[in-house]
Amino acid sequence: EPLPPPLPKKQLQRAESLPEQGPSHHCQGDPTPWAGSVLYSVPPSHLRHEEGAPSSTPPRDRPSCGPKKPLTKSQSLGDAVAWSSPQKGPCPSLRELTFGTTDGELGQLLHGPAGVCGVLLGCQAATLARLSARIQEELVGLEGKQQLLEAELVGKRWGALRILETEPCCESGDAWYFRVGFTSGQSQLELAAKVPKPCCSSLGVQSSLGTHCSIQRLLGRFTDRLPRELLLPGNPGEQSQSSFRQESACPATHPVLQVLICAEVPHQTLADFVKRSQGLHRTSPGHYERLGCLLLLQLCLGLEHLQGQNEGQGDLSPENLLLVQCPCPPGSQQGKKEPLGLSLPRLLISSFFKAKEKRRPCSASQEQDWAKGLAAPTSPAADELKLGRLIYQILHVDISLEDTLGFRSNRLPEIPSLSIYSAGLRRLATLLLHRDPSRRASIPQARSILQVLLWGPRQELFARSRKTLPLLQSWVEVKRALLLLRFAENSAGAGGRAGLEEWLCCQYFQEVTEHTLYHVTQDLY
């Protein structure tokens, strides 16, 4: 007998809510080899390329990714069933997203106004902030632990410290530094005992400054006789240990001196570094001038902090800028790749003046203000002018104070072009030493120029297309994604853990905007 006609096929609603095959299957959270690393909260980078331009269709009426196609009745019902249950709780913030966030919570964000692109950009910004905070903790320590150490050192004198070296580990323009040990609980800490030279103490100003990575941190202070085993070398023009004894109330014993306990142990000053690096500048100009940019950037960050505090000004003399070797993290290859003198040290401002009221001089006194700023470290214009002069000193270009006062802004000494950083440093020095205060670069502007010199955008970005805000915005977003991918690759391979330069880079891409880049590249290029 003939077979009966086939029954119509019925579509299952739950089948429509399952992930489809094809381009859209990536949006279900593919496992990645770096899911357990520090970048666990960043979604795979290929999502952004598949998303494309934002659609004008309401988010509820289209799938989260993949090609758009008509919805059947059962499919739209299935969509409503699939997303109705997870929307009971509040929508998670981008800072709370991790690789383990439930798909229900992710769905609320992906169907929100930001879309996939907004979620990815928000995750990148949040991850950069976490990475920056984590690296800073490794560099300077937890603030809570530092405060506990300060409380523990109250009332302590030489008897509580172990003298690790009898000779100074570093001599700055205003102090000697000795390596000392201190036992805190189960930890053996290495600190620096700072012995100020006569009439050179800036303790009153330094005690009122906030905490910053580029500002020397004081943990304690006391007044006591100098131990007999410690040697204070005599300097031409400075009082030696014998003159200390003569002025002391007890000339037969070591003098009573004020001692400051510092968290960082310096190994040399910036003046020492510049003097010892002339050969490196000749043989590896690109590496040396990049180190110079990174040191100047740290100095600008410290000066910005001081300007925000409005309590004191930093002494920018190379003899009073300290260099501290960063700790080499476990598993890092930094110490194996570069000798100690080639790695990037922390720069610390260690000497301070009381801040004065800053007033912009009128045009009639511009010449006087320019000369006064170069000659007097406490003048209102000192920071910018001293920083400009410091660029020449780092680049081994002779620019003595007497010669500088005789130059016009268009007759500054020539900086030779030895690397890709030379022209930018020459331009920055010219802007900082401009005689017209209204056209002189500020410290924040100098910091931004140094960041662009180090990490871009470089001039070749604008070779094929005109510089626009959308172009700069796209550049920032792509560079942030590539930076996070580099962190992921280094954490999974032999690249070592992040250090000081990576922390400075994180800060840059965490804060920079296309509007800032537009103005900075105008000034620089």
N, C-alpha and C positions, 0 to 999 in steps of 0.2 A: 504494500500500500504506500501511497505517497506520504513523505514526512511532513509533519505540521510546520508551519512557518516559524522561523526563529524568534524568540522573545527579544524585546529591546534590552540592550545592556544598560545597567544602572551604575552610575558613577558614585564612588564612595567619597563622602566629605573628608574623612580623615586622610585619605590618600593625597588629597590636594594640598594638605598642610605639610607633607613631607618634603624634604629638599629635592629639588629637581636636578637632573643631570645636565651637564653642559657648563656654560660659563658661570652660572649662578651658584654652583656648588661650593665655591670658595668662601662664600659669605657665612658658612655654617661653622667657622672657627677651625680651620685646618691646624693640626699640631705642627709646631715649628721646633727646630733643634735648639733654639735659645729661649724656650718658654720658661725655663727655670732660672734664667740669668737676671741681672739687674734690670733688664729691659722687658721684663715679662708683661708689662701693661701696654706695650705698643703693638697694635694689630699688624698683620703682614702688610708690606708696602705695596703689593700688587692690587690691593683693594682700591687705592686711590685712582689707578689708571682705568679700572673697570667701571668706576662710578660715572665718569663723564660729566657733562654739564648738568646743573640742577634742572629738574623738570618742573613745569608749571602745574602738573597734576597733583592734587592733594595727596599727601603721603599715605593716607589710608587706602587709596584706590590703586596703588601700584606696588609691585614687589620691591623688596629692599634692594635688590641688585639683579643684573641680568636683563635681557631684552624685554621690552614692554609688549604684552599681548592682551587680547580681549579676555575679560573675565566671564566665565560661565556662572550660572546661578549657584551651582553647588560649590564652585570655587570661592565665590565671594562669601558664601555662608561659612565655608571652612576657614577662610581668613578671619572672620569674626570670632569663630570658636577658638582658633589658635591664639589670638591676642587678647581675649577677654579676661582670662584668669590671671596673667602676671601683672596686670595694671592695678593691683590692690595697694601695693606699697608705693612710697615716693620714688620718683625717678632719681637714679644715682648721679652724683656729680662726676665730671671727668677726672677729678683728682682721686676719686675712689675706685675708678675702673682698674681692674687687673685682668690677667689672662683667665682667671677663674671666675670672673663675673658671670652670672647666669644669663642664658640667652633671653630670658624674659626681660631682665633689666636692660640688656643690650637693645632689645627690640624697641623699648620705649625711647631710647636715644636715637636709634636709626630712623624712627618714624617721626622724630621731632623736627623742629624748624632747622636745626643745624645740618642734619643729614650725615652721610658717611664722611664727607670731607671735613665737616666741622668737628666730628668726633675724633678723627685722626689728628687734626691739628691741635685740638685740646689735649689729647693724650700726649702728644709730643711735648707741648709746653709744660705739662705737669711732670713728665718724666725728666726733662731737663732741670726743673727746679729741685726734684728729689736727688738727682745726681750731683748737682752743685752743692747742696747741703751736705751730702755724704762725703764728698771729697774735701770740703772745708773742715769737717770734723776730723778727718785723717791728718790734715795739714796743721791745724791749730788746736785740736782737742775740743772736747765737749765743754761748753760754757759752765755747766754745773760742776764738773770736776775741777775746772780752774778756780772757781769760787771757793770750793772746799779746800783746795790747796792754799789759797790766800789766807783762809781762816787758820789753817794748820801752821802757817809760817809766822803768825803773829807772836811776837815776843822771842822768836828764835834769833840766835846770834851765830858767831863762827863755830861755837862748840857743837851746834846741831848740824853743821855742814861738813862734808868730807872734801878736802882740797885735792882735786884730781891732777892739777898741774901747778907748779910753783911760779911759772912765767905766764904772762897774759896770753890768752888765745887770740886776742884782737886788741888793737889800740886805735881808738877813734880820736877825733880832734878834741873831745871833751872828757874822755873817760878811758880807763883800763878795764878789761873784761877777763875774769878768771873762771875756768870750768870747775864747778863744784857739784858734789853729789848730795842727795837728800833722800832719806827713807820715808816713804809715805805708805803706811800700812804694809802690804806685801810687795809694793813696787819700789824699785830703785830708779830715781829720777835724776837726770842730768840737767842742771840749771846753770845760769851765768850770774856771777857776782860782779856787779858794776860798781867800780870805785871812781867817782867823779874827780876830775882834776880841779885844782883850786879855782874858785870863782866861775865854775862852768856848770853848776847843777841847775837843771830846769825842772826839778821835782814838783814845785808848786803848780806849774802849768800841766805837766804830764799826768799828775794824779787826777785831774778833772776831765781827762779825755776818755771817750768811750772806747770800746773794744773794736779793733779792726785788724785784718790780716797784714796790713802794711804799717801798722803802728806798734812800736815796741811795747810789750805788756809787762807791767810791774806786778810782781806777786807779793813783795814784802820789802821792808826796809828796817835798818837798825843802825845804831852808832856804836862802834866798838874799836878797840885797838887792832891795828893790822897785824895778823899773825907773822911771826918772825920768818917763816919759810917763804912767804910771798915776796917777790921781787918787783919793785916799781922801776922800770927803766927810765933814765933821764933823757929828756928831749931838748934839743936846742930851742931856747926861748921859753921852755916850760920848767916848772919847778921839779926837781928830782926828789928822791927819797931823802937825801941828806938835808935839803932845805925844809922838807916836812918836819924833820927832827928838830931843826933849829927853831921853827916857829911853834913847835909843840910845847905844851906846858911841862912835859916830862921829856927832856931832850935825850935822855939815856935810853928810852924805850921807843918802841914803834908808836907812831902818832895815832890819835883817835880820829877816825874818819867815818863819814857817812857811807853806808853800803846799801845798794839797791839790788834786790833779787829779781832777775828777769827770767821769763819763761823760755826765751830763745837764746841759743848759744851762737854768737857770730864767729865766723872764721876769717873774715876780712872786711874791709870797707870798699865802697865803690871806687874810691881813689886807688886802692891797691889793685882792684880788678882791672881798671883801665890801664894802669901802668904795666901790669904783667901780661896784658893781652895784645900788645902791639904786634907781636909775631903772628898770633892767631888771626888778627885783622888782615894781615897781608896774605896769609896762606889760605884762609877760609873766610873771605869777606861776607858771603851770604849768611853763614852760620853765626858769625860774630854780630853782624848788624841786626839779625833777628833776635839774638839775645839782648841787644841794646834796646830794641823796641819793647820787648817783654819787661825789661827792668823799668823803662820809662812808663809803661802802662801801669805797673804796680805803684809807682810813685804818684801818678795822676789819681789813682783810686784812693790812695791815702790822703792826698791833698783835698780831694772832694769831701772825704769824711771830716777832715779838720774844718773846712769851710762850712759844712753843715752844723758842726758843733759850735762854731763861733767862739771857741775858748782859747785857741792858740794857733800859731803858725809854725810850720815845720822848717827846720834849718836844712836847706838844700845843698849845703856844701858837700862835695863828694867824700870828704874826710869824716862826715857825721852820718852818712847813709850806710847802714850795716847790711851785709849779705849773710844769710843763714842757709846752710845746706839743708834741703828738704829731705825728710826721711824716705828711704827707699822701701816701698811697700813689699810685703812678701810676694814672691812670684814675679816681681817686676824685672825687666831686662835693662832698665835705665842705667844702673851702675855698671853693667857689663858692656854696654854699647859705647858709653862716653866716659872719659876720665872725669875726675872731680871738677876740674876747672872748666869743662865744656858743658856741664849740666846746668840747668836753670836754677838759680838760688832764689829764695825769698828776699825781697828788699824791705828794709825796715827804716822808718823815720825814727830817730832816737833822740834828737835834740829839738827843743821847742822854744818859741818866744810867745809872750803874751800878745793876744790878738788886738789889733788896733782897728778903729772905725775905718771902713773903706769908703772913700769918696772919689768919684771920678773928677779929675782936674779939668779945668776949662782949657780951651784951645791955646790960650796964651801961655799956659804953663806946661804944655805937653813935653817940650824939650827938657825942662827941669825935672818933670816926673819920670821921664825915661832914664835920665842919668841917675836920679836918686834911687830908683828901683833897682838898678844894677849895683849901686854902691852900698845901699843899706838893706839888710835882710828883713827888717821889720816894716818897710814901707808898704803901702797898700798894693802897689803893682809888683811886689817882689816875686810872687809865685810864678807868674807867667814869664817874666823876664829872666829869672834864675833858671827856669826850666828850659827856655830857649838856649841860654848859654851852656847848660849842661849837655844838650845834644851835641854841640861842637866838641866838648871835652870827651864825651864817650866815643866820638868818631875820630879822635886823635887829631883834631884840627885846632891849631893854636888860636885862641881868642882870649887873650888876657884882658883884664878889666880896663887897663889904660888904653889898649888898642880899641876895645869895643866902644868906649865912650867917644872915640873919634870918628866912628863909622856912621854913615847915613844908612837908612833902611835898605837902599838899593846898592849898597857897597859893602855888605857883609862878606866875610871870608867865604871863598868857594869851597863847597863840599864835593869831593870827587865822586864820580859815579862808579862804584865798585860792585854793587849788587842791585837787586830789584827794590831794595828798601832805601837806597841812597837818595833818589829824587824826592820821595815822599818825606823823608826826614829833613831834607833841605827846605822843602816847602813849609813844613811845620815850624822849623826854626825861624823862618822869615816871618810867619804869621805871629809867632810868640814875641818876637823882638821888634814888632812894628812900633814906630814912634807915636802913631795916633792911637790913643786908647780905645776909641770907638771901633777901630779896625783890627785891633789886636785880638788874637784867639784867646778864649778863656780856657781854664783847666778842663771843664767838661768837653769842650770842643777838641782840645788836644787829645783827650782820652779816646774820643770817637774816631779821630783821624788815625791814631795808632792801631785801633781795632780793625779798621778797614785795611790798613797796610798789612796787618798780620793775616787776616782771614777773608779779605775781600769785601765787596766785589772789586775786582781789578778792572782796569780800563778796557781790556779786550772784550768784556761783557757787552759793551756798547758799540762794538765795531760793526756789527751787522744790523742792529736795530737801535732806534732812538731811545734814550733813557726816559722811561716813564714809570709812574708809580706801580701799575700792574706788573711790569717787568721786574721791578725790585721786590715786589711782594712775592712773586713766583720764585725768585732767586732765594729769598729768605726761607720759604717753605721747603724747597728742595734741599737746601743746605742743612736745615734742621733734621730732615729725615735721614740724610746721608751721615750726619754726625752721630745720630743714634745707632745707625747700622754699624758704624765704625766701633762704637763702644761694645756692641753685641759681638762683633767678630773678635775684638781684642779679649773680651772676657772668656770666649770659647777657645781661643788659640793661645799663642805664645807672646801676644803683644804686651802682656803685663797690665797692671792696674793703673788707673788714671792718676795723674799727678797735678802739679801746679799749673802747667800750661793747659791741660785739659780743663781744669777748673776755670781759668780765665776765659777759655773759649766757650764754655757752657754759659758763663755770665753774659757774654756778648750775644749769643743767639737766643738766650732767654729774654733779653730786654729789647733788642734792636727792632726797629720798625722801618717800613719802606719810606716813611716821611723823613726819619732821621738820616737814612742812607742818601736820600736825594740831596739834602743840604750838605752833608759831609763830602760826598763825591764832587759836588760843585766847588767846594773850597779846596779839595785836594787835587783834582784833575783839571 
